[in-house]
């Protein structure tokens, strides 16, 4: 079973996502967080579930459907550790 490790940027991302949704709809925020954390928990038992990125970094992306969009969880698997690198909603402007 892999161990989940959160990078500081990912912690900031999850806080930002929660705060944004909470200000709009507290029920949606709770549901979204449950969906995200459930997907991350699956990485403990099936860490290869995310698609590999098409570069040399060994990063992977797990797409988590939610409503009309999806959350993207970017992570890397190293020595039985899953490092959560970043999270965002696919409709976010990430420029």
C-alpha positions in Angstrom: 0.0 0.0 0.0 1.4 3.4 -1.0 1.7 6.2 1.4 0.2 9.6 0.5 2.5 12.6 0.9 1.3 16.2 0.2 3.6 18.8 -1.2 3.0 22.3 0.1 1.7 23.6 -3.2 -1.0 20.8 -3.2 -2.0 21.8 0.3 -2.4 25.4 -0.8 -4.4 24.2 -3.8 -6.9 22.1 -1.8 -7.4 25.0 0.6 -8.0 27.4 -2.3 -10.5 25.0 -4.0 -12.4 24.5 -0.7 -12.5 28.2 0.1 -13.7 29.1 -3.4 -16.5 26.6 -3.3 -17.4 27.3 0.3 -18.0 30.9 -0.5 -20.4 29.8 -3.3 -22.1 26.7 -1.9 -21.2 25.0 1.4 -22.9 21.7 0.4 -21.0 21.6 -3.0 -17.7 22.4 -1.1 -18.3 19.5 1.2 -19.2 17.1 -1.6 -16.2 18.2 -3.7 -13.8 17.7 -0.9 -15.2 14.2 -0.3 -14.8 13.3 -3.9 -11.2 14.6 -4.1 -10.1 12.9 -0.9 -11.8 9.7 -1.9 -9.9 9.8 -5.2 -6.6 10.4 -3.4 -7.4 7.5 -1.0 -7.7 5.2 -4.1 -4.1 6.1 -4.9 -3.0 4.3 -1.8 -4.1 0.9 -3.2 -3.9 1.7 -7.0 -1.2 4.3 -7.4 -0.9 3.7 -11.2 -4.6 4.6 -11.8 -3.7 8.1 -13.1 -2.5 8.6 -16.7 1.2 9.2 -17.2 2.1 12.6 -18.5 3.8 12.7 -21.9 7.2 14.0 -20.6 10.2 12.7 -18.7 9.1 13.7 -15.2 7.2 10.4 -14.3 4.3 12.6 -13.2 0.8 11.3 -13.5 -2.7 12.9 -13.6 -5.8 11.6 -12.1 -9.0 13.1 -13.5 -11.8 13.3 -11.0 -15.2 14.1 -12.5 -17.3 16.5 -10.5 -20.5 18.2 -11.8 -20.0 19.6 -15.3 -16.2 19.6 -15.0 -13.5 17.7 -13.2 -10.7 18.1 -10.8 -7.1 17.2 -11.8 -4.8 15.7 -9.3 -1.1 15.7 -10.4 1.1 13.4 -8.6 4.3 11.2 -8.8 4.9 7.7 -7.5 8.3 7.1 -5.9 9.4 4.2 -3.7 5.9 3.3 -2.7 5.1 7.0 -1.9 2.4 9.0 -3.8 3.4 12.6 -3.7 0.5 14.9 -4.4 2.0 17.8 -6.4 -0.9 20.0 -7.5 -4.7 20.1 -7.7 -7.0 22.2 -9.8 -10.4 22.3 -11.4 -10.3 21.9 -15.2 -12.2 25.1 -15.7 -9.7 27.2 -13.8 -7.6 29.8 -15.6 -4.1 28.5 -14.8 -2.0 31.1 -16.6 
